[in-house]
Amino acid sequence: MALPRLNKVIKALEEGQHAFSTFSPCEVDSAIALQTAKYDSVVFEGEHNGWDIKSLRDSLQYMLNRGQIAKSGSIVPNVTAMARIPANGVEMNQFLAKQALDLGCYGIVWPHISTVAEAYNAVAACRYPRLKSKALYEPAGIRGDGPTQAVRYWGVSQQEYYEIADVWPLAPKGEIFVIIQIEDTAGITNLPDMLKNVPGIGAVLIGEGDLSQELGYPRQYEHKVVLDAMAQIVDTCKKHNVVVGHPHVEVSNVERVVGEGYRFLMCSAPRSYNTLNKALGVVGRS
């Protein structure tokens, strides 16, 4: 029997819908609160809140709810858990992604990706090695083999895990979602080459905070200069048919953001529940 689609972000995007997410600290209380939310996913924040692998492990476990699983009759999680690692792209810290994936995360957010080499590393770190003679060899996987906790968390056998633990959309059955953040002008310049030469990028998430800093308008998210730079990223993603994400979706901007073509929407805390409900209404999702 074929496994169901486990990653709800991928499922939403495959169905032509928008995917909704939010950042959360790696805390048990937050995980408990989010397990019944309407988000497609949650990204546990390890870039600015500190990287604590044990707290990430605990947060993932508290996302599980036996009542939900029994009622749904499915191993598909109610909210897909992903993680943002702390290292900037240039640091090439593959072990951070490996540890998060080995715990059971369904995706990795890579901050500050500015070059083709950094984008290639981000995807390769989320893939297992294979022979050059095999299909979908590139980007060549470098992930070490140790997914015991991930197998348990996903609710599949080890061999089933290996079959689906690859990056989407490069691998059509893959359940791992790689998100690269473009947060500077170098990244904007190099983005066309990234998307042309690095298959396996699930989405490009704009880091408008850092981008606005470099442009000289820190956190002025509605400034024309900032919006124009973001529009360049959106345009590039559309040309290469890659999903583009917005990091600060609020009640005040959700209609504009959706209209501009963003499909991976990070609802901003602390008003994220209000934002989510408004966004769901805007795109016609219940």
C-alpha atoms as one frame of an Amber mdcrd trajectory, in Angstrom:
protein
   0.000   0.000   0.000   1.356   3.395  -0.996   2.147   5.787   1.791   0.063
   8.977   2.016   1.693  12.344   1.465   3.172  13.093   4.892   4.415  16.663
   4.403   1.395  18.982   4.441   3.344  21.877   2.903   4.191  19.749  -0.111
   0.623  18.465  -0.282  -0.798  21.990  -0.329   1.628  23.134  -3.016   1.032
  20.048  -5.169  -2.679  20.828  -5.040  -2.071  24.385  -6.215  -2.854  25.888
  -2.835  -0.962  28.235  -0.553   0.994  26.738   2.344   0.808  28.394   5.753
   3.463  28.282   8.432   4.797  30.158  11.435   8.026  30.376  13.389   8.041
  29.001  16.920  10.640  28.705  19.673  11.773  25.178  20.512   9.631  24.931
  23.621   7.280  22.231  24.811   4.462  24.654  25.618   4.616  26.130  22.113
   4.595  22.678  20.570   1.535  21.644  22.573  -0.297  24.812  21.538   0.552
  24.302  17.869  -0.362  20.631  17.556  -4.026  21.469  16.873  -3.453  24.646
  14.849  -4.602  25.179  11.256  -1.081  25.756   9.991   0.319  23.391   7.386
   3.657  23.588   9.169   5.646  25.100  11.982   9.300  26.103  11.683  11.106
  25.689  14.977  13.468  28.610  15.233  17.138  27.845  15.825  18.832  30.798
  14.149  18.171  33.607  16.609  16.774  31.714  19.599  19.781  29.447  19.978
  20.308  25.917  18.673  19.269  23.359  21.280  18.939  19.946  19.661  17.346
  18.371  22.744  14.695  21.081  22.896  14.005  20.510  19.202  13.623  16.782
  19.861  11.209  17.431  22.732   9.213  19.935  20.677   8.771  17.424  17.870
   7.565  14.755  20.279   5.021  17.108  21.861   3.638  17.879  18.416   2.314
  14.311  18.415  -1.167  13.745  19.765  -2.357  10.163  20.033  -6.006  11.206
  19.986  -5.505  13.062  16.709  -3.694  10.107  15.179  -6.388   7.657  16.247
  -9.217   9.897  15.045  -7.618  10.562  11.660  -6.570   6.952  11.146  -3.428
   8.236   9.457   0.226   8.823  10.254   0.097  12.213   8.527   0.923  14.852
  11.169  -1.654  17.548  11.793   1.097  20.180  11.510   4.343  19.448   9.649
   7.423  20.202  11.757  10.474  21.851  10.196  13.484  23.709  11.601  15.554
  26.783  10.796  19.213  26.141  11.500  21.521  28.846  12.899  24.373  28.771
  10.402  24.537  31.213   7.489  24.862  29.561   4.100  28.523  30.432   3.719
  29.332  28.403   6.854  28.297  25.137   5.128  27.270  23.482   8.424  25.736
  20.289   7.052  25.638  18.629  10.481  22.910  20.986  11.686  20.551  19.848
   8.943  21.541  16.231   9.497  20.696  16.386  13.188  17.329  18.035  12.597
  16.391  15.566   9.874  17.502  12.616  11.994  15.042  13.739  14.672  12.201
  13.708  12.150  11.968  17.243  10.759  10.300  17.347   7.366  12.226  20.357
   6.141  15.098  22.743   6.742  15.202  26.517   6.423  18.695  27.686   5.446
  19.348  31.356   6.303  21.534  33.714   4.282  22.022  31.791   1.039  23.904
  34.044  -1.353  25.692  31.863  -3.927  25.154  28.809  -6.110  27.631  26.853
  -3.997  25.718  27.648  -0.822  22.394  26.662  -2.404  23.922  23.417  -3.670
  25.229  22.628  -0.199  21.799  23.270   1.337  20.121  20.703  -0.894  22.989
  18.188  -0.797  23.023  18.195   3.004  19.392  17.038   3.013  19.998  14.081
   0.674  21.530  10.661   1.114  24.452   9.690  -1.151  23.877   7.615  -4.263
  25.978   6.345  -7.127  26.573   8.681 -10.044  24.891   6.139 -12.302  21.596
   6.495 -10.437  18.811   8.847 -11.414  18.556  12.242  -9.722  22.203  12.138
  -8.655  22.636  15.905  -8.438  22.904  17.629  -6.052  25.116  14.843  -4.732
  23.871  13.827  -1.291  26.125  14.079   1.757  23.715  13.305   4.594  24.990
  10.675   7.013  22.892   7.594   7.730  21.255   7.554  11.167  17.490   8.182
  10.951  16.328   5.926  13.786  14.383   8.683  15.545  13.022  10.027  12.258
  11.684   6.583  11.325   9.819   6.428  14.619   8.544   9.990  14.301   7.304
   9.527  10.727   5.659   6.199  11.609   7.206   4.259   8.738   9.647   1.398
   8.352  13.315   2.176   7.824  13.201   1.110   4.178  10.059   3.172   3.614
  11.854   6.142   5.138  14.764   5.780   2.721  12.339   5.697  -0.199  10.724
   9.020   0.702  13.474  10.854   2.612  14.505  12.929  -0.381  13.943  16.516
  -1.441  10.798  17.632  -3.226  10.146  18.566  -6.007  13.329  16.992  -7.395
  12.130  13.613  -6.097   8.355  13.529  -6.727   7.759  11.226  -3.738  10.185
  13.125  -1.506   8.896  14.399   1.832  11.766  16.773   2.690  11.264  20.447
   1.926  14.366  22.603   1.472  13.868  26.331   1.929  16.647  28.782   1.139
  16.482  32.333   2.451  17.564  35.180   0.186  18.522  37.993   2.528  20.979
  40.237   0.683  21.641  41.826  -2.695  24.291  39.232  -3.559  21.629  36.564
  -3.153  19.269  38.488  -5.425  21.977  38.767  -8.079  22.859  35.083  -7.901
  19.329  33.718  -7.509  18.736  33.085 -11.245  21.842  30.881 -11.373  20.835
  29.107  -8.153  17.413  28.191  -9.483  18.816  27.229 -12.869  21.652  25.050
 -11.569  20.463  23.628  -8.234  17.444  21.326  -8.469  15.673  20.376  -5.263
  14.953  23.820  -3.824  11.412  23.610  -2.476  10.934  27.318  -1.824  12.763
  30.621  -1.635  11.906  32.524   1.540  12.775  36.207   1.500  14.612  37.505
   4.549  13.271  41.016   4.393  14.688  42.014   7.782  18.311  41.519   6.790
  17.651  42.662   3.238  16.147  45.915   4.460  19.190  46.422   6.710  21.556
  46.226   3.752  19.377  48.483   1.646  19.482  51.142   4.343  15.854  50.932
   5.469  15.964  48.516   8.420  12.622  46.846   9.097  10.801  49.340   6.901
   9.038  46.509   5.139   6.689  48.699   3.143   9.417  51.023   1.835   9.484
  51.145  -1.968  13.174  50.260  -2.170  12.610  47.158  -0.043   9.475  46.153
  -1.927  11.233  46.602  -5.277  14.073  44.315  -4.167  11.572  41.709  -2.970
   9.731  41.979  -6.274  12.934  41.017  -8.084  13.074  37.808  -6.048   9.423
  37.029  -6.748   9.916  37.628 -10.461  12.954  35.336 -10.581  11.101  32.562
  -8.755   8.143  32.825 -11.110  10.418  32.577 -14.146  11.922  29.366 -12.766
   8.631  27.964 -11.411   9.896  27.880  -7.823   7.666  28.673  -4.857   8.444
  31.979  -3.161   7.736  32.638   0.500   7.022  35.762   2.539   8.326  35.838
   6.141   6.008  38.416   7.714   2.417  37.931   6.628   0.067  40.075   8.697
  -3.564  41.092   8.553  -2.512  44.406   7.030  -0.562  42.931   4.107  -1.981
  39.467   3.430  -4.101  40.463   0.430  -1.169  42.229  -1.235   1.228  39.377
  -0.472  -1.090  36.759  -1.957  -1.790  38.971  -4.970   1.923  39.366  -5.672
   2.353  35.617  -5.998   3.748  34.435  -2.678   2.630  30.851  -1.938   4.566
  29.929   1.220   3.210  32.266   3.875   4.836  32.728   7.290   2.222  34.232
   9.578   3.746  36.719  11.968   3.453  36.133  15.698   2.006  37.345  18.032
  -1.037  38.015  15.845  -0.472  34.877  13.811  -3.807  33.209  14.548  -5.728
  36.278  13.390  -3.469  36.511  10.369  -3.939  32.840   9.564  -7.713  33.091
   9.688  -7.653  36.178   7.443  -5.226  34.527   5.028  -7.293  31.352   4.826
 -10.267  33.477   3.892  -8.309  35.398   1.262  -7.212  32.254  -0.557 -10.459
  30.387  -0.017  -9.201  27.627   2.271 -11.268  26.378   5.181
